[in-house]
């Protein structure tokens, strides 16, 4: 079975947090939910690492073709002299 999308995983984490915060969750259920949440967090970290690696690869591939202009603190490129 394929991993869920990042967004689906975050939604599931939010659902787990809501259940953990409810007063109707037993200690055993809380431990099970916590364990499941930790697994989802691991999946999210891998997905974020993969996305970061893909972005870095794209940037390396396009560096020779693209010139990047750093933005000033106000989001505007600095004036050229």
PyMOL commands that set and color helices and strands:
alter all, ss='L'
color gray80, all
select helices_A, chain A and resi 6-21+27-62
alter helices_A, ss='H'
color red, helices_A
deselect
rebuild
show_as cartoon
